[in-house]
Amino acid sequence: MNKIERRLRRKRGIRKKIYGTEAKPRITVFRSNKHIYAQAIDDDRGHTICSSSDVVVKVKRNKDGAFKVGEDLGKKLLDLKIEKAVFDRNGYIYHGLVKALADGVRKAGIKM
């Protein structure tokens, strides 16, 4: 298995346990070589509630940028009166950019 197949296998195991609702959406992260993206998903309807990325926030793809993307997503969720969420690391290791994004969402006031 190559690197991508291993991540997708981990992702399937994580998704068996994590489920988002309208009141408590699933926050998922995608990390490419150039950008980092995050979105809040309602799995009941299969819709994206809100999203954010370093392209929208206009920051660099580093820990500080990921933190600001998380804060932006958290503020958007608070505007929609959502206070709790479930974090989906999407098969990535919980460190670096993924951890910084989660910390930004928590700092904005979302309980995870």
Secondary structure, DSSP 8 states (H G I E B T S, - for coil): --HHHHHHHHHHHHHHH----SSS-EEEEEE-SS-EEEEEEETTTTEEEEEEEHHHHT--SSHHHHHHHHHHHHHHHHHTT--B-EEE-TTS-SSTHHHHHHHHHHHHT-B-
